[in-house]
Amino acid sequence: RRREHVGTLPHFILAAVYILLHSTLVFFQAITLNVAINSHNQSLFTIVVSNQFVELKGSAFKKFEKNNLFQMSCSDIRERFHQFILLLVVILRNMTDVYWNLAHLKELVIPLAVVCSSELVVDWIKHAFITKFNSISSTVYHDYTIILARDVADSRHHLPVADHCDLVSRRMGFIPLPLAVLLIRVVWNSITLSGHWSPWLLVIVFLCVLSFKILLGIVLLGMACSRLNRFNEANSGLSSPLHRPTQGGLPSTPYIAHQSGRSSSNAPPPPQLQNVDRFTMCSSRIV
């Protein structure tokens, strides 16, 4: 009988190889950013900052629909978190080289602020051009928030179909393991532990990080359910297609229609917003 899947071990090996390659790529990105910030010649740093403005050329005056804008918004969220981890790695490595001299931290403030502010400014201008050029209301971002909040609520269902973080990660195209591998490795090399209390200190740090993760999950779940409840209360008296029945006692998610122009009757129906992942084909492209 032919097997329908290759098995657990090949999947594990494939995942391990992928994480190794992806972690190496993220490590090279961190090295490039570190060299750009610490270089006396500001040419490389200028290239790193100006490279973010290339996004404006590729997306400012192109045709976008709500689904494409949703994909871009998820990509920007992932990109900001990715950049935050890279900057954290740069800070850890620089502070380790100067033996945690806080005076050196002041020299890093301006380059780090320039990188973060340029990312924010580029995203603001990009989304402003897209929404203005395509006549998309700013209220669409509230719809996106409701979709993400529903993903968080569904991941805590009594009978989840995926891991707690898988739904949101798949929606945003975010893969946390390579970043986690890089961050753990950098922290391990940046902090030196010695003495008989080192193992106990590691256990305490692990428990603190685990407690913070659990607490953060509870807070995010509470915020998601609160936002969904407010949305349901605001639409409880309306017979609108934006509202779906509640499933499993959790707050329901909005049914947000896809905004499109005239299409042929033979054309396949466009995916609804709640069915759009980061790499879902929308309008014959992936943003």
C-alpha positions in Angstrom: 0.0 0.0 0.0 1.4 3.4 -1.0 2.0 5.7 1.9 0.2 9.1 1.8 3.0 10.9 3.6 6.8 10.5 4.0 6.7 10.0 7.8 7.7 11.9 10.9 11.5 11.4 10.7 12.0 12.8 7.2 9.8 15.8 8.1 11.9 16.4 11.2 15.1 16.2 9.2 13.7 18.5 6.5 12.6 21.0 9.2 16.0 20.9 11.0 17.8 21.6 7.7 15.5 24.4 6.9 15.9 26.0 10.4 19.7 25.7 10.1 19.7 27.5 6.7 17.2 30.1 7.7 19.0 30.8 11.0 22.3 31.2 9.0 20.6 33.7 6.7 19.2 35.7 9.6 22.7 35.6 11.2 24.2 37.2 8.0 21.5 39.9 8.2 22.5 40.6 11.8 26.2 40.8 10.8 25.4 43.2 8.0 23.4 45.5 10.3 26.1 45.3 13.0 28.8 46.2 10.5 26.8 49.1 9.1 26.1 50.6 12.5 29.7 50.3 13.8 31.5 51.2 10.5 33.3 54.6 10.5 32.4 54.9 6.9 28.7 55.7 6.8 28.2 54.5 3.2 27.0 51.0 4.2 24.7 52.4 6.8 23.2 54.8 4.3 22.6 51.9 1.9 20.9 49.9 4.6 18.6 52.8 5.5 17.9 53.8 1.9 17.1 50.2 0.9 13.9 50.5 2.9 12.7 53.3 0.6 12.8 50.9 -2.4 9.4 49.6 -1.1 7.8 52.8 -2.0 8.8 52.4 -5.7 7.5 48.9 -5.8 4.1 49.5 -4.3 3.1 53.2 -4.1 1.2 53.5 -7.4 0.2 49.9 -8.1 -3.4 48.5 -8.0 -4.2 47.0 -4.6 -7.3 45.4 -3.3 -8.2 44.7 0.3 -6.8 41.2 0.2 -3.4 42.5 -1.2 -3.3 45.2 1.4 -4.0 42.7 4.1 -1.0 40.6 3.0 1.2 43.7 2.9 0.0 44.7 6.4 0.9 41.3 7.8 4.2 41.4 6.1 5.0 44.8 7.6 4.1 43.5 11.1 6.4 40.6 10.7 9.2 42.8 9.2 9.0 45.2 12.2 9.4 42.3 14.7 12.2 40.8 12.7 14.0 44.1 12.6 13.5 44.5 16.4 15.2 41.1 17.0 18.1 42.0 14.7 18.6 45.3 16.6 18.5 43.5 19.9 21.2 41.1 18.6 23.3 44.1 17.6 22.9 45.7 21.0 23.9 42.5 22.8 27.0 41.9 20.7 28.2 45.6 21.1 27.6 45.7 24.8 29.4 42.4 25.2 32.5 43.7 23.3 32.7 46.8 25.7 32.0 44.7 28.8 28.6 46.2 29.3 29.8 49.8 29.6 26.6 51.8 29.5 28.4 54.8 28.1 28.8 53.0 24.8 25.0 52.5 24.6 24.6 56.2 24.0 26.6 55.9 20.8 24.2 53.3 19.5 21.0 55.3 20.2 21.2 57.5 17.1 21.9 54.7 14.6 19.2 52.5 16.1 16.7 55.4 16.1 17.4 56.1 12.5 16.8 52.5 11.5 13.5 52.3 13.4 12.2 55.7 12.4 13.0 55.1 8.7 11.1 51.8 8.8 8.0 53.6 10.4 8.1 56.5 8.0 8.4 54.2 4.9 5.4 52.1 6.1 3.3 55.2 6.8 4.0 56.7 3.4 3.5 53.4 1.6 0.1 52.7 3.2 -1.0 56.3 2.8 -0.3 56.2 -1.0 -1.9 52.8 -1.4 -5.1 53.6 0.4 -5.4 57.0 -1.3 -4.6 55.8 -4.8 -7.0 52.7 -4.6 -9.8 54.6 -2.7 -9.6 52.2 0.3 -11.1 53.5 3.5 -8.8 53.5 6.6 -11.5 51.5 8.4 -10.2 48.4 6.6 -7.4 48.2 9.2 -10.1 47.6 11.8 -11.3 44.6 9.8 -7.8 43.3 9.6 -7.5 43.6 13.4 -10.7 41.6 13.9 -9.4 38.8 11.6 -6.2 38.6 13.6 -8.1 38.7 16.9 -10.2 35.8 15.7 -7.1 33.8 14.9 -5.8 34.3 18.4 -9.2 33.3 19.9 -9.4 30.2 17.6 -6.0 29.0 18.7 -7.2 28.7 22.3 -10.3 26.7 21.4 -11.0 23.5 23.3 -10.4 21.5 20.1 -7.7 23.5 18.2 -6.8 22.3 14.7 -3.3 23.7 15.0 -0.7 24.9 17.5 -1.5 28.0 19.6 0.9 30.2 17.5 0.4 28.5 14.2 -2.7 30.3 13.0 -1.4 33.8 13.5 2.1 32.8 12.3 0.7 31.3 9.1 -1.5 34.3 8.5 1.5 36.7 8.8 4.1 34.4 7.2 6.1 34.5 10.4 8.5 31.7 11.3 9.7 32.2 14.9 12.1 29.2 15.2 15.1 30.7 13.2 14.9 34.0 15.2 14.7 32.0 18.4 17.7 29.9 17.5 19.8 33.0 16.7 18.7 34.9 19.8 19.4 32.0 22.1 22.8 31.6 20.6 23.7 35.3 20.9 22.5 35.5 24.5 24.5 32.3 25.4 27.7 33.9 23.9 27.0 37.3 25.4 26.5 36.3 29.1 29.2 34.4 31.0 28.1 32.3 34.0 30.5 30.8 36.5 30.2 29.3 40.0 28.1 26.6 41.6 24.9 28.7 41.2 25.0 28.8 37.4 22.7 25.8 36.8 20.2 27.1 39.3 20.4 30.6 37.7 19.7 29.1 34.3 16.7 27.2 35.7 15.3 30.4 37.2 15.8 32.4 34.0 14.0 29.6 32.0 11.1 29.7 34.4 10.9 33.4 34.2 10.9 33.4 30.4 8.3 30.6 30.4 6.1 32.5 32.9 6.4 35.6 30.7 5.4 33.7 27.6 2.3 32.3 29.4 1.4 35.7 30.8 1.8 37.3 27.3 -0.5 34.6 25.8 -3.2 35.3 28.4 -3.0 39.1 27.9 -3.2 38.7 24.1 -6.1 36.3 24.4 -7.9 38.8 26.7 -7.3 41.7 24.3 -8.5 39.6 21.3 -11.7 38.4 23.0 -12.4 42.0 24.3 -12.1 43.4 20.8 -14.3 40.6 19.3 -16.9 41.2 22.0 -17.0 44.9 21.3 -17.4 44.2 17.6 -20.2 41.7 18.2 -22.0 44.2 20.5 -21.7 46.9 17.9 -23.2 44.6 15.2 -25.7 42.7 17.4 -28.7 44.6 16.2 -27.7 44.6 12.6 -28.6 41.9 10.0 -25.3 42.5 8.2 -23.3 40.0 6.2 -20.3 41.1 8.3 -21.3 38.8 11.1 -21.1 35.1 11.3 -22.6 32.8 14.0 -20.6 32.1 17.1 -18.7 28.8 17.1 -17.9 26.9 20.3 -18.9 29.8 22.6 -16.1 32.0 21.3 -16.7 35.5 20.0 -17.6 35.3 16.3 -15.5 36.8 13.5 -16.7 39.2 10.9 -17.5 38.1 7.5 -15.8 40.7 5.4 -16.7 40.7 1.7 -14.0 41.0 -0.9 -14.0 44.3 -2.8 -13.6 43.7 -6.4 -14.7 45.0 -9.7 -16.6 43.4 -12.5 -15.4 39.9 -13.3 -16.3 37.2 -15.7 -18.9 34.5 -14.7 -16.3 31.9 -15.6 -13.6 33.4 -13.3 -13.0 31.7 -10.0 -14.4 33.6 -7.0 -11.8 35.7 -5.1 -10.8 34.5 -1.6 -12.6 36.0 1.3 -10.5 38.1 3.7 -10.6 35.5 6.5 -9.2 32.9 4.1 -6.2 35.0 3.0 -2.9 33.9 4.4 0.5 35.6 3.8 1.2 33.5 0.7 -2.4 33.2 -0.7 -2.7 34.1 -4.4 -4.8 37.2 -4.6 -5.5 39.0 -7.9 -3.0 36.8 -9.6 -0.1 37.8 -7.3 1.3 37.6 -3.8 2.3 40.8 -2.2 
